């Protein structure tokens, strides 16, 4: 019986190690670049003729609150009564709160109802403030594909708490039929729904602006 020397054992061990590394390398998958999500933006533009200005004051668009289910950047699909799924490969370029707030401010500024409509980052002391709450912002695929958007608006006046600051509260829901099940169709449907909501609300805001309560100090 032959004895295995230390040198022979080391050579044999090295051979096994090299063979194992080669086999491991042959079985490993090739490296793939990470999949980048596709970014979308909902940004309806007002193209109608501006109103004749109804108020000499400025309107401040406050923070937009979005239901936690739809507050993230992922597109959301409703597949059952209690079943929602997020699409991590199709996302909004910014958060829905920021996206909808920017669209709201630009739309109302172009409507020309107030002397100026500014965003929440503006440092001036607001006399009138418009806040919005988004309760629905998703694609509904339970029966037929639809974009669903629900927004509630709260118009308030600054009055140091002497009276109820709420001037008006308006809630709108729009459901837009989609041409197919693609993310692009959903984003286009959400944009149309938001545009219709802003168009409806500007009519109400034009009416309110004609008889606004006096703000603090006026």
C-alpha positions in Angstrom: 0.0 0.0 0.0 1.5 3.3 -1.1 1.7 6.1 1.4 0.5 9.6 0.3 3.2 12.1 1.0 2.5 15.7 2.2 3.7 17.1 -1.1 1.4 14.7 -3.1 -1.5 15.6 -0.8 -1.0 19.3 -1.4 -0.8 18.9 -5.2 -4.0 16.8 -5.1 -5.7 19.4 -2.9 -4.7 22.2 -5.2 -6.1 20.3 -8.2 -9.4 19.7 -6.5 -9.6 23.4 -5.5 -8.9 24.7 -9.0 -11.3 22.2 -10.5 -14.0 23.3 -8.0 -13.5 27.0 -8.8 -13.7 26.3 -12.5 -16.9 24.4 -12.1 -18.3 27.1 -9.9 -17.4 29.8 -12.5 -19.0 27.7 -15.3 -22.3 27.4 -13.3 -22.5 31.1 -12.2 -24.9 33.4 -14.1 -23.5 36.3 -16.2 -23.8 39.7 -14.6 -26.8 41.7 -15.7 -27.1 45.5 -15.4 -29.8 46.5 -12.8 -33.2 47.1 -14.2 -34.0 50.8 -14.1 -37.7 51.7 -13.4 -39.6 53.8 -16.0 -40.6 57.2 -14.7 -43.9 58.9 -15.5 -45.4 62.4 -14.8 -49.0 63.5 -14.4 -49.1 67.2 -15.3 -52.3 68.4 -16.9 -52.1 71.9 -18.5 -54.9 74.5 -18.7 -55.3 75.8 -22.2 -58.6 77.6 -21.9 -58.9 81.4 -21.9 -58.2 82.9 -18.5 -61.0 84.3 -16.4 -61.3 88.0 -15.7 -59.6 88.4 -12.4 -62.0 88.1 -9.4 -59.7 88.9 -6.5 -56.9 91.3 -5.9 -55.4 89.0 -3.3 -53.0 86.1 -3.6 -54.0 82.5 -3.1 -51.5 80.1 -1.5 -51.7 76.4 -2.5 -50.8 74.4 0.7 -49.5 71.0 1.1 -51.4 68.2 -0.7 -52.1 65.1 1.5 -52.4 61.8 -0.2 -53.9 58.6 1.2 -51.0 56.3 2.4 -52.0 53.6 0.0 -51.2 55.9 -3.0 -48.6 58.2 -1.5 -45.5 56.4 -2.8 -44.0 56.8 -6.2 -45.0 53.4 -7.5 -48.1 53.1 -9.8 -50.9 51.3 -7.9 -53.2 48.7 -9.4 -56.5 47.6 -7.8 -57.0 43.9 -8.6 -59.7 43.1 -6.0 -62.0 44.8 -3.5 -59.2 44.7 -0.9 -56.3 43.8 -3.2 -53.9 46.5 -4.4 -50.5 46.0 -6.0 -47.6 48.4 -6.4 -45.6 48.5 -9.7 -41.9 49.0 -8.7 -40.9 49.0 -12.3 -43.2 52.0 -13.2 -42.9 55.0 -10.9 -43.8 58.7 -10.8 -40.9 61.1 -11.4 -41.8 62.7 -8.0 -44.2 61.9 -5.2 -47.9 62.2 -6.0 -48.3 64.9 -3.4 -45.7 67.1 -5.1 -46.8 66.2 -8.6 -50.5 67.0 -7.9 -49.6 70.2 -5.9 -47.5 71.6 -8.8 -50.3 70.8 -11.3 -52.9 72.4 -9.1 -50.9 75.6 -8.6 -50.0 76.0 -12.3 -53.6 75.3 -13.3 -55.1 77.9 -11.0 -52.4 80.5 -11.7 -53.3 80.2 -15.4 -57.0 80.5 -14.6 -56.3 84.1 -13.3 -59.0 84.0 -10.6 -56.6 85.5 -8.0 -53.9 88.1 -8.5 -51.4 85.3 -8.1 -51.4 81.6 -7.0 -48.2 80.6 -5.2 -46.8 77.3 -3.8 -46.3 76.4 -0.2 -42.6 77.2 -0.3 -43.4 80.9 -0.8 -42.6 82.8 2.4 -45.3 85.5 2.2 -48.1 85.6 4.8 -51.1 84.0 3.1 -54.6 85.6 3.3 -56.3 82.7 1.5 -55.1 79.1 1.4 -56.2 76.2 -0.7 -55.4 72.7 0.6 -56.2 69.4 -1.1 -56.6 65.8 0.0 -56.2 63.0 -2.5 -58.2 59.9 -1.5 -57.9 57.9 -4.7 -55.1 57.7 -7.2 -54.9 54.3 -8.9 -55.8 52.0 -11.8 -58.9 49.9 -11.2 -58.7 46.5 -13.1 -61.4 44.6 -11.3 -63.9 44.8 -14.2 -62.6 47.0 -17.0 -59.4 49.1 -16.7 -60.1 52.6 -15.3 -58.1 55.4 -13.8 -59.6 56.6 -10.5 -58.8 60.0 -9.0 -60.6 61.6 -6.0 -59.6 65.0 -4.7 -61.2 67.1 -1.9 -60.4 70.8 -1.7 -60.5 73.1 1.4 -60.5 76.9 0.9 -59.7 78.8 4.0 -59.2 82.4 5.1 -56.6 83.7 7.7 -58.6 85.3 10.5 -56.7 84.6 13.8 -59.3 82.0 14.8 -62.0 84.6 15.3 -64.4 82.7 13.1 -64.5 79.4 11.2 -61.6 79.8 8.6 -63.2 77.3 6.2 -64.8 79.1 3.2 -65.8 76.1 1.1 -65.2 72.3 0.8 -65.5 70.5 -2.5 -65.0 66.8 -3.4 -64.7 65.3 -6.9 -64.2 61.8 -8.2 -63.4 60.9 -11.8 -63.2 57.5 -13.4 -61.6 57.4 -16.9 -61.8 54.3 -19.1 -58.4 53.1 -20.3 -57.6 51.9 -23.8 -55.5 49.1 -22.5 -53.7 47.7 -19.4 -50.3 49.5 -20.0 -48.8 51.9 -17.4 -48.8 54.6 -20.1 -52.6 54.3 -20.5 -53.0 54.5 -16.7 -50.9 57.7 -16.5 -52.8 59.3 -19.4 -56.1 58.4 -17.7 -55.0 59.9 -14.4 -53.9 63.1 -16.2 -57.3 63.4 -17.9 -59.1 62.7 -14.6 -57.1 65.3 -12.7 -57.6 67.8 -15.5 -61.4 67.3 -15.3 -61.3 67.8 -11.6 -59.3 71.0 -11.8 -61.7 72.3 -14.5 -64.7 71.6 -12.3 -63.1 73.2 -9.3 -62.0 76.3 -11.0 -65.6 77.1 -11.8 -66.5 76.8 -8.1 -63.4 78.8 -7.0 -64.4 81.6 -9.5 -67.8 81.8 -7.7 -66.2 81.8 -4.2 -63.7 84.5 -5.2 -66.5 87.0 -5.9 -67.6 87.0 -2.2 -64.6 86.1 -0.1 -64.8 86.9 3.6 -62.4 89.6 4.8 -59.0 88.3 5.9 -57.2 89.3 9.1 -56.4 93.0 9.1 -58.6 93.9 6.2 
